[in-house]
Amino acid sequence: MSQATDPLNTVAAPRIADALASGRPTFSFEFFPPRDDAGVEVLRHTILDLDELRPDWLSVTYGASGATRDRTIGATQFIKTQTHAQTMGHLTCAAQSVAELEETLQAYSDAEVRHVLAIRGDPPGGPTSPWVKHPQGLNNATDLVRLVASFGQFGIGVAAFPDAHPERRDVALDARILADKQEAGAEFAITQLFFDADSYFRLVDRVRAIGCTIPIVAGIQPVTNLAQIERFAALSGAELPPWLVNRLRAVADDPAKVREVGVEVATELCARLIRGGAPGLQFFTLNRSRATGAILRQLREQGLDARPHSVG
């Protein structure tokens, strides 16, 4: 499998699997495709701001049914040509035919994007709605991993669930599905957002107990808005601990304080995860850089960002 080349200084960016095997915690950032021209400018500024923190990779989400495909690919192309990081595009199989999925994979290949996060995606009715397979589509994320693997050129990531998947509410089944994804060709997993480090560690214990060895990157959502995070938590199945809700509601009338508490809570979570052996952290940025940058600076002050190429 070929390596991506850093367009800024021609240094080869390591494959994600290799970075995760390096023995130091990785740091990565996820963005979503912009909705309009103003959003494009915001996203580009955020990507360049966060690239100064030297992330291991940057990724861009992919809307259900492929609605954002062109904007997703455009954002990955910007990352590929304007940053130092490895680049990953997302791919969902909800409401899409195999032919459409293959077309997207070819577009990634043409853009020299060499990593794909393969996820099922939510049905049109939301994450708790019954799954309905596209007539010419795939049954699940495991089948999608097999399809991506058949191209023979992509490093493949998948989703994992520290809290139970909202559709099934069965953590044992979630663990078996993750093991199936690894067998199908996945090289690493990234969790949905969560707020309790013990949920992550229990997930790791469950999958290791059934022989799944895939590295599991912890997905981190900095809290900057209580209503927004409650909505995201409901969609992802994450449990909002009462202590977190209480801390945020105590300062709910002061947006600056909400952000301050959110950064503090996320930093505490990240520190515990790294000390507990998590191979990496992925920050869901919401196309903004302030909270993520603040968390990483605090982790560095604690000596928990040991990357030799760190700056700042």
N, C-alpha and C positions, 0 to 999 in steps of 0.2 A: 504494500500500500504506500502510495506516495505521501510525502509530507508537504504541508502548506509552506510557502516561502514568505517571509516577512518582507512586504514591499518597501518598507521604510529603510531597512538596513541589510536586507538580503540574508538575514540569519534564519535558518529553518526553525519554524515553530514546532515544538514536539507534538506528537499525536496526544490526544486527551488521555488515552489509556496509559501511555508512557509517563505523562505528567503525574497521573494518579499513583503510579507505581514508584515514584521517585523517593518516597519516604518523607516528603514535606507536604503540608496541607496546601491544596490548590485553592485559588480564588477565581471565581468567574461571575459574569453578570448576564442577566437575561433582559431583553427588551421586547417590546411589541411593535408591530409595524404601524407607522403613522397613518392617521385617517385623512390628512389633508396636507397642503403645502406648509402651513405653519407648524404642523406636527413633525414634518420632515426636518425642519431647521432645529427644532427642539431636540429631536432624537440625535441628529448629527453632533450638536454641541455636547450632549450628554455622553455619547460614545467617545468623543475625543477627550473630554474631561476625565472619564473613568479609565481611558487607555493610559493616562499618565500614572495610574496606580499599578500598571503592568499586570493585568489579569492574565490567567493562563488561557482562558477562552472567553468569547462573547457569543451569545446565541440570540436568535430572533424567533418569536412564536409564529404559529401558523394557524389561521382562523379555521374553525369548524367548517366543513364542506369546501375548504379551499378558497374561501371568500377573499382572503388577503394574500393569495399566492404571489402575485406580481410585486406587491409592496414588501412582502417578506424577502423575496429574492433580491429586490433592490437594496434592502437594508443589509443583507448579508454581503452583497457586492461592495457596499461602502466600507463595511468592517474589513473585508478582505484586502481592499486596496489602500485603506487609510489608517490602519492600526497595526500594532505589533502582535496582536493576539491571534491564536488559533480561532477559526470561525466554525460555528455550527448552526445549521438551519433545522427548524422543526418540521415535522410532517405528521398529519393526522389522517386516519382512514375513514372517519365518519362522513357518510353521505357522498362518498366519492367512488368512482369505478377504479379498477386496477389500471386501466389505460391512463386515467387522469393522474394517478399516483406515479406511474412510470414516467409520465411527461414532466412532472415536478422533479423527480430524481434526476432526469436528464438535464433539466435546467440547472440544478445544483452542480451537476458534474461539469456542465459547460462554464459555470462561474468559478470552477475550481474550489468549490466548497466540499470538503472531504469528511465532514461529520454530520450526522443526522440524528436528531432526537425523535424516535419513532413512538408515537402515542396514539391511542385509539381515538381520542377526542370525544366530546360530549354529543349526544343526540340533540336534535333541534329543540326538544323540550327541556333540556337541562341535564345535569349529571345524575339525577335520580330517576329520570324517565327510562322506560324500557328501551334496550338497545334493539335497533332494527337495522339489519345488514342491507347495504346497497345491493340491488339485484346483480350488478356486475362487480361488486366490491369484495371486501375481506371480512372475515368473521370477528377479528379482534386484533389487539396490538401484537400478539405473538406472530400472527400471520404477516403483519406489516413488517416486523423485524426480518422474517424470512425473505420477504420481497426485497427489502433494502440490501440484505446480505447477498442476494442473488446478483447484484450489480458488481460485487467483488472489489469495491473501491472506497467504501465508506466505513469510518468508525461509527459504531452505533451505540447510542444511549437510549435509555427507556425511563419510564416513570416508576416511582416506588411510593408507598403510602405508610408513613409512620402511624397515622390514625387510619381507621378502616375506610376503604373506598366507600363513598356515600351511597353507591348503588347496591352494594352487597352486604356491607357491614360485617365482613368475615375476614379477620386478619390472617387466619391460617390459609384461607384461599388466596389472599393477596400474596402471601409468601410463596405459595406453590406456583402462582402465575409468574412471579418474578424469576423463579428458577427456570420455568419454561422459556422465558424470554432469553435468559442466558444461554440455554441449550440451542435456541434458534439463531444465536449469533450476536446478542448484545454484549458489549464490553464494559459498560458501566451504567449506573442508575443515578437519577437525581430525584430527590423526594419532593412531594408536594409540601407546601408550607406547613409548619407546625410550630408550637410554642413551648413544648415540654421536652427537654433533652431526653428524659427517660423514654418517651415514645420512640425517639430515634434509636436508642440503644436496644430497646425491646425488638424493634424491627430487625436490626442487625442480628440479634440472637436468634430470632425465628428463622431467618433465611439461612444462617450458618448451620443451624441444627438439621436442615434438610439437604445440606451439601451445596448450597448456592454460595459461590465465592466472589461474586461480582462486587467491585467497589461501589459503595453507596455514598454519593455526595449529598450533603444536607442542604435542602432548599430553605433559604432565609427570606422572610418578608418583613422588612423594617416597618414598624407601625408609625405612620404619620397622620392618620385620620381614623378615628374609632369606627365611624359608620362604614367606611370603606373596608376596613379590615374585617368587620363582622360579616359583610357581604361575601368577601373572598373566602373566609373561613367556612361559611355555609356551603358555598359552591364546591370547595375542595374536600369537605368532610373533616377538616381540622377542628379540634376542640379548643375553644378559647377558655383558658383557666380562669376561674373567678378572681384569683389574685391579680391577674393581668387586667381584667376588665375594671376591677376596683381602682387599680393604680391609674388607669387612663381616665376613668370617669371623675376621679378626684381633681383632675386638671382640665376637664373637658372644655371649660370656658376660655382657655388660653392656648391657642394653636401652637405657640412656640414651646410651651410646657409639654404639650402632647408629643411634639416631635422629640423634645429632650428626653422624656420618659421612654418613648419608643426606641430611641437610639441606645439608651442605657440598658433596656431589657434585651434588645437584640445582641448587644455586645456581651452581656452576661451569658446568653444562650450560646453564642459563637465560641466564647472562651471555654465553656464547659465541653462543648462538642469536640473542639480541637484537643483539649487535654484528655478527653476520653477516647481519642483515636480516630475520629472522623477523617477520612482522607481528603476532604475538600468541602468548601462552602460555595453555594451558588446563591447570589443575591438577585431577587426579583425587584428590579429597579423602578418599575412603572415609568421608565424613560426619564428619570430624574437622578441626579448624582449626589445631592447633599447628604442624605442620610447614610447611604452606602459608604461614601468617603469618610464620614465621621466615625463610623463603626470600624473601618479598617485602620484609621489612625489610632484609635484606642487599642485595638488588638496589637498594633506595632509597639505601642508604649508598654504593653504587657509582655513583649517578646514573643508573640504568637504568630507573627508573620516572618518566617525564616527564609523567604525567597531570596536567592542570591542576586536577582535582578530587580529587587524592589527599589523604588525611588521615593523621595520625599521624607 
